[in-house]
Amino acid sequence: MKKLFLLIPIVLVIFLAIYFFPRNHQVPTPMPNANSVAMSNPSGSPLAPGSIKHVFIVLEENTNYSDIIGNTQDMPFLNQLADQYAYAKNYYADTHPSIGNYFMLTTGQIVTNSDGSSGTVSEDNIVRQLLAAGKTWKEYSENIPSVGYTGPDKGGYTEHHNPLSYFSDVRNNSDQAKNLVPFSQLAIDIANNQLPDYAFIVPNEFNDAHSCPSSGSCNKLTVADNWLKTNLDPLLQSPNFDTPGGGLLIITFDESAKSDPTHGGGHTAWVAIGPDVKKGYVSDTFYQHANTLRFMAEEIGLRNFPGKAASAASMKEFIIGN
């Protein structure tokens, strides 16, 4: 009986502990870990993780959307890529003539509408953001007179088709100017596994659908399409590009024909190619060049975007998993 009496307090303590602990105890909410908080940019959308190593853009010239997409007779290669990968049905350039579109794709601003402009551009730009993030870049330019050239038109070289050559970050830095290279350097970089993080590819005016040689006539679109197939297929087939997380290539046009002023620069084509791009995908979303600038920057992990790219909608819908 005495032993039973002694057990009563112990049983009572156990009972009270079981009864009250689940009701009163609250697990403390852990303080946020700085490394686990999702970063965001000024526009409020989550930052991209930067899952792609290399982004490229090729800019063609002055052609209506309706003359490109579906025109398998004149541009079979580009249409094959559009059908196999993804394209935007509702893509518009920002202005006429060319130069403002080249700057919108690289600074997020039109900057100027004078194709004859040769002044240094000090506005925030993609090169500045790449350098700040420790990324590499190159502008592969057909017919550039020499490595690092930042001068006026010469031979087949067109200054206002080479936007990175205008930037103060390049003109005032001899080391950065060395990244303005001949297009032939791309084949070397592919072979040596030395692709830059960001690249702007510039065909000359006879290969970008701008014009025919003065000595004769041609089908401008067929010439441009043949150039794309001959010169870009090796990039698309290279291991550094054609593996998940490898490369992203954008082929678009600076502006539509001047007769189309819709949204500033007219309706034109935009095609995305790469192992991480959705296959057979078509978007109806309205996009312009600032969206492309943001898209390319996001995909290689940049956190800040120049000009209008800072508030432009993401184009992540073209990437698998989005």
GUKE-915135 format. One record per residue (C-alpha): residue number from 1; residue in one letter; chain; y, x, z. Coordinates in steps of 0.2 Angstrom, whole numbers, plus 2048, in hexadecimal, padded with zeros to 3 digits. Example, Ala and Ser with C-alpha at 12.3 -4.5 7.8 and 13.67 -1.06 7.14 Angstrom:
# residues 2
TORVO   i aa ch   y   x   z
TORVO   1  a  A 7EA 83E 827
TORVO   2  s  A 7FB 844 824
***
This chain:
# residues 322
TORVO   i aa ch   y   x   z
TORVO   1  m  A 800 800 800
TORVO   2  k  A 80C 80E 804
TORVO   3  k  A 808 817 7F4
TORVO   4  l  A 80C 806 7EB
TORVO   5  f  A 81C 805 7F4
TORVO   6  l  A 821 816 7EE
TORVO   7  l  A 81E 813 7DC
TORVO   8  i  A 82A 804 7DC
TORVO   9  p  A 83A 80E 7DA
TORVO  10  i  A 832 819 7CC
TORVO  11  v  A 82D 80A 7C2
TORVO  12  l  A 83E 802 7C5
TORVO  13  v  A 847 811 7BE
TORVO  14  i  A 83C 812 7AF
TORVO  15  f  A 83F 7FF 7AC
TORVO  16  l  A 851 801 7AD
TORVO  17  a  A 851 810 7A2
TORVO  18  i  A 847 807 794
TORVO  19  y  A 852 7F7 796
TORVO  20  f  A 863 7FF 795
TORVO  21  f  A 862 80F 78B
TORVO  22  p  A 860 806 77A
TORVO  23  r  A 86E 7FA 77D
TORVO  24  n  A 87B 807 784
TORVO  25  h  A 877 817 77B
TORVO  26  q  A 880 81B 76B
TORVO  27  v  A 87C 82A 761
TORVO  28  p  A 88D 833 75F
TORVO  29  t  A 893 833 74D
TORVO  30  p  A 893 844 746
TORVO  31  m  A 8A4 84B 741
TORVO  32  p  A 8A6 84D 72E
TORVO  33  n  A 8A0 85E 727
TORVO  34  a  A 8AE 866 71C
TORVO  35  n  A 8A0 86B 710
TORVO  36  s  A 899 859 70F
TORVO  37  v  A 8A9 850 70C
TORVO  38  a  A 8AA 84B 6F9
TORVO  39  m  A 8BA 853 6F2
TORVO  40  s  A 8C5 849 6E7
TORVO  41  n  A 8D3 84C 6DB
TORVO  42  p  A 8E4 844 6DB
TORVO  43  s  A 8DE 836 6D0
TORVO  44  g  A 8D2 831 6DD
TORVO  45  s  A 8C1 833 6D3
TORVO  46  p  A 8B4 83F 6DA
TORVO  47  l  A 8B4 850 6D4
TORVO  48  a  A 8A6 855 6C7
TORVO  49  p  A 899 861 6CE
TORVO  50  g  A 89B 86C 6BE
TORVO  51  s  A 889 86C 6B9
TORVO  52  i  A 88C 873 6A7
TORVO  53  k  A 88F 885 6A4
TORVO  54  h  A 897 886 693
TORVO  55  v  A 8A3 879 68B
TORVO  56  f  A 8A9 87B 679
TORVO  57  i  A 8B5 871 66E
TORVO  58  v  A 8B7 871 65B
TORVO  59  l  A 8C6 869 654
TORVO  60  e  A 8C6 862 643
TORVO  61  e  A 8D5 85B 63A
TORVO  62  n  A 8DF 84B 634
TORVO  63  t  A 8D1 83F 631
TORVO  64  n  A 8CE 82C 634
TORVO  65  y  A 8BF 826 63F
TORVO  66  s  A 8B9 81B 631
TORVO  67  d  A 8B8 82A 625
TORVO  68  i  A 8AD 834 631
TORVO  69  i  A 8A1 829 63B
TORVO  70  g  A 895 821 630
TORVO  71  n  A 89A 82C 621
TORVO  72  t  A 889 834 61F
TORVO  73  q  A 88C 839 60D
TORVO  74  d  A 89B 845 611
TORVO  75  m  A 897 849 623
TORVO  76  p  A 884 848 626
TORVO  77  f  A 883 856 633
TORVO  78  l  A 891 84F 63E
TORVO  79  n  A 889 83D 63C
TORVO  80  q  A 878 844 641
TORVO  81  l  A 87F 84B 651
TORVO  82  a  A 889 83B 655
TORVO  83  d  A 879 831 653
TORVO  84  q  A 86E 83D 65C
TORVO  85  y  A 87A 840 66B
TORVO  86  a  A 88A 836 66F
TORVO  87  y  A 89A 830 667
TORVO  88  a  A 8AA 827 66C
TORVO  89  k  A 8AE 817 662
TORVO  90  n  A 8BF 815 66A
TORVO  91  y  A 8C7 826 669
TORVO  92  y  A 8D9 829 664
TORVO  93  a  A 8E4 838 662
TORVO  94  d  A 8F5 839 66B
TORVO  95  t  A 902 83D 65E
TORVO  96  h  A 906 843 64C
TORVO  97  p  A 906 851 646
TORVO  98  s  A 8F9 85D 64C
TORVO  99  i  A 900 868 659
TORVO 100  g  A 904 85C 666
TORVO 101  n  A 8F1 857 666
TORVO 102  y  A 8EC 869 668
TORVO 103  f  A 8F7 86A 677
TORVO 104  m  A 8F1 85A 67E
TORVO 105  l  A 8DF 860 67E
TORVO 106  t  A 8E4 870 687
TORVO 107  t  A 8F3 86C 692
TORVO 108  g  A 8F2 859 694
TORVO 109  q  A 903 858 68C
TORVO 110  i  A 90A 857 67A
TORVO 111  v  A 916 865 67D
TORVO 112  t  A 91D 864 66C
TORVO 113  n  A 91B 85B 65B
TORVO 114  s  A 921 869 651
TORVO 115  d  A 913 872 648
TORVO 116  g  A 91E 880 645
TORVO 117  s  A 921 884 657
TORVO 118  s  A 91D 895 65D
TORVO 119  g  A 925 896 66E
TORVO 120  t  A 91B 89B 67D
TORVO 121  v  A 914 88C 687
TORVO 122  s  A 916 88E 69A
TORVO 123  e  A 90F 87D 69F
TORVO 124  d  A 8FF 87B 6A9
TORVO 125  n  A 8F0 87D 69D
TORVO 126  i  A 8DD 87F 69C
TORVO 127  v  A 8DE 892 69C
TORVO 128  r  A 8E8 893 6AD
TORVO 129  q  A 8DC 887 6B5
TORVO 130  l  A 8CD 891 6AE
TORVO 131  l  A 8D4 8A1 6B5
TORVO 132  a  A 8D8 899 6C6
TORVO 133  a  A 8C5 893 6C7
TORVO 134  g  A 8BE 8A4 6C2
TORVO 135  k  A 8B8 89E 6B1
TORVO 136  t  A 8B7 8A6 6A0
TORVO 137  w  A 8BE 8A0 690
TORVO 138  k  A 8C0 8A5 67D
TORVO 139  e  A 8C9 89E 66E
TORVO 140  y  A 8BE 8A1 65F
TORVO 141  s  A 8CA 8A0 650
TORVO 142  e  A 8C5 8A2 63E
TORVO 143  n  A 8D0 8AE 635
TORVO 144  i  A 8DA 8B4 644
TORVO 145  p  A 8E2 8C5 63E
TORVO 146  s  A 8DC 8CE 64D
TORVO 147  v  A 8D6 8CD 65F
TORVO 148  g  A 8E4 8C6 66A
TORVO 149  y  A 8EF 8C1 65C
TORVO 150  t  A 8FC 8B4 662
TORVO 151  g  A 908 8B5 652
TORVO 152  p  A 90C 8A9 644
TORVO 153  d  A 902 8A2 636
TORVO 154  k  A 8F9 8B1 62C
TORVO 155  g  A 8ED 8AF 61E
TORVO 156  g  A 8E0 8A2 623
TORVO 157  y  A 8E6 8A2 635
TORVO 158  t  A 8F0 893 63B
TORVO 159  e  A 8FA 896 64B
TORVO 160  h  A 8FC 883 650
TORVO 161  h  A 8E9 881 64F
TORVO 162  n  A 8E7 88E 65D
TORVO 163  p  A 8EE 886 66C
TORVO 164  l  A 8E8 893 679
TORVO 165  s  A 8F2 8A1 670
TORVO 166  y  A 903 898 675
TORVO 167  f  A 900 899 688
TORVO 168  s  A 90A 8A4 693
TORVO 169  d  A 8FA 8A8 69D
TORVO 170  v  A 8F3 8B0 68D
TORVO 171  r  A 903 8B7 684
TORVO 172  n  A 909 8C0 694
TORVO 173  n  A 8F8 8C7 699
TORVO 174  s  A 8F0 8D3 68D
TORVO 175  d  A 8DF 8D2 695
TORVO 176  q  A 8DF 8BF 692
TORVO 177  a  A 8E5 8C1 680
TORVO 178  k  A 8D5 8CA 67C
TORVO 179  n  A 8CC 8B9 67E
TORVO 180  l  A 8D5 8B4 66D
TORVO 181  v  A 8C7 8BA 662
TORVO 182  p  A 8C0 8B8 650
TORVO 183  f  A 8B4 8A9 64D
TORVO 184  s  A 8A6 8B6 649
TORVO 185  q  A 8A6 8BB 65B
TORVO 186  l  A 89D 8AB 660
TORVO 187  a  A 88D 8B1 657
TORVO 188  i  A 88E 8C1 661
TORVO 189  d  A 891 8B8 671
TORVO 190  i  A 882 8AD 66E
TORVO 191  a  A 877 8BB 66A
TORVO 192  n  A 87C 8C5 679
TORVO 193  n  A 87B 8B6 685
TORVO 194  q  A 88E 8B7 689
TORVO 195  l  A 895 8A6 685
TORVO 196  p  A 8A5 8A2 68F
TORVO 197  d  A 8A7 893 69B
TORVO 198  y  A 8B4 88B 68F
TORVO 199  a  A 8B6 88E 67C
TORVO 200  f  A 8C2 887 66F
TORVO 201  i  A 8BB 889 65E
TORVO 202  v  A 8C8 889 64F
TORVO 203  p  A 8C2 888 63D
TORVO 204  n  A 8CF 88D 630
TORVO 205  e  A 8D8 87F 626
TORVO 206  f  A 8CB 87F 618
TORVO 207  n  A 8BC 87C 624
TORVO 208  d  A 8C4 870 630
TORVO 209  a  A 8C7 861 624
TORVO 210  h  A 8D9 865 622
TORVO 211  s  A 8DB 86B 610
TORVO 212  c  A 8D2 872 601
TORVO 213  p  A 8D5 884 5FB
TORVO 214  s  A 8E5 884 5F0
TORVO 215  s  A 8DB 88B 5E2
TORVO 216  g  A 8D0 87B 5E0
TORVO 217  s  A 8CB 86A 5E6
TORVO 218  c  A 8BD 866 5F2
TORVO 219  n  A 8B6 858 5FD
TORVO 220  k  A 8BE 85D 60D
TORVO 221  l  A 8B2 854 618
TORVO 222  t  A 8A3 85B 610
TORVO 223  v  A 8AA 86D 612
TORVO 224  a  A 8AE 86A 624
TORVO 225  d  A 89D 863 627
TORVO 226  n  A 894 871 61F
TORVO 227  w  A 89E 87D 62A
TORVO 228  l  A 899 874 63A
TORVO 229  k  A 887 875 635
TORVO 230  t  A 887 887 630
TORVO 231  n  A 891 88D 63E
TORVO 232  l  A 88D 882 64D
TORVO 233  d  A 87B 87F 64B
TORVO 234  p  A 877 891 652
TORVO 235  l  A 881 88D 661
TORVO 236  l  A 878 87C 664
TORVO 237  q  A 867 884 662
TORVO 238  s  A 86B 893 66E
TORVO 239  p  A 861 893 67E
TORVO 240  n  A 872 895 688
TORVO 241  f  A 878 885 681
TORVO 242  d  A 868 87B 67E
TORVO 243  t  A 861 87A 68F
TORVO 244  p  A 866 86D 69D
TORVO 245  g  A 876 873 6A5
TORVO 246  g  A 879 87E 696
TORVO 247  g  A 886 878 68A
TORVO 248  l  A 892 86A 685
TORVO 249  l  A 89A 86A 673
TORVO 250  i  A 8A8 85E 66F
TORVO 251  i  A 8AC 85B 65C
TORVO 252  t  A 8BC 851 659
TORVO 253  f  A 8CB 84F 64E
TORVO 254  d  A 8DD 854 653
TORVO 255  e  A 8E4 844 64B
TORVO 256  s  A 8E0 836 63F
TORVO 257  a  A 8E9 834 62E
TORVO 258  k  A 8FB 833 631
TORVO 259  s  A 8FB 821 62A
TORVO 260  d  A 8F2 81D 63B
TORVO 261  p  A 8FE 81E 649
TORVO 262  t  A 8F3 813 655
TORVO 263  h  A 8F5 81A 667
TORVO 264  g  A 900 828 661
TORVO 265  g  A 8F4 832 656
TORVO 266  g  A 8E8 825 64E
TORVO 267  h  A 8D5 821 650
TORVO 268  t  A 8CA 830 64D
TORVO 269  a  A 8B8 836 651
TORVO 270  w  A 8B2 83E 661
TORVO 271  v  A 8A0 845 663
TORVO 272  a  A 897 84D 672
TORVO 273  i  A 888 858 670
TORVO 274  g  A 87D 861 67C
TORVO 275  p  A 86D 860 686
TORVO 276  d  A 876 856 694
TORVO 277  v  A 87E 849 689
TORVO 278  k  A 876 838 687
TORVO 279  k  A 86C 836 678
TORVO 280  g  A 871 828 66B
TORVO 281  y  A 87F 823 676
TORVO 282  v  A 88F 81A 670
TORVO 283  s  A 89E 817 67B
TORVO 284  d  A 8AB 809 678
TORVO 285  t  A 8B7 810 686
TORVO 286  f  A 8C8 814 680
TORVO 287  y  A 8CB 827 681
TORVO 288  q  A 8D8 834 67B
TORVO 289  h  A 8DA 847 67C
TORVO 290  a  A 8DF 848 68E
TORVO 291  n  A 8CE 840 692
TORVO 292  t  A 8C5 84E 688
TORVO 293  l  A 8CF 85B 691
TORVO 294  r  A 8CA 854 6A2
TORVO 295  f  A 8B7 852 69D
TORVO 296  m  A 8B5 864 697
TORVO 297  a  A 8BE 86A 6A7
TORVO 298  e  A 8B4 85F 6B2
TORVO 299  e  A 8A3 864 6AA
TORVO 300  i  A 8A6 877 6AF
TORVO 301  g  A 8AB 873 6C0
TORVO 302  l  A 8BE 874 6C0
TORVO 303  r  A 8C7 86B 6CE
TORVO 304  n  A 8D9 86A 6C6
TORVO 305  f  A 8DE 863 6B5
TORVO 306  p  A 8ED 866 6AB
TORVO 307  g  A 8FA 859 6A7
TORVO 308  k  A 8F4 847 6A3
TORVO 309  a  A 8E2 84D 6A5
TORVO 310  a  A 8E5 84C 6B8
TORVO 311  s  A 8E6 839 6B7
TORVO 312  a  A 8DB 836 6A8
TORVO 313  a  A 8CA 82D 6A9
TORVO 314  s  A 8BB 837 6AA
TORVO 315  m  A 8AF 837 69B
TORVO 316  k  A 89F 83A 6A6
TORVO 317  e  A 897 82A 69E
TORVO 318  f  A 892 836 690
TORVO 319  i  A 887 841 69C
TORVO 320  i  A 875 83C 6A0
TORVO 321  g  A 874 834 6B2
TORVO 322  n  A 885 82C 6B1
***
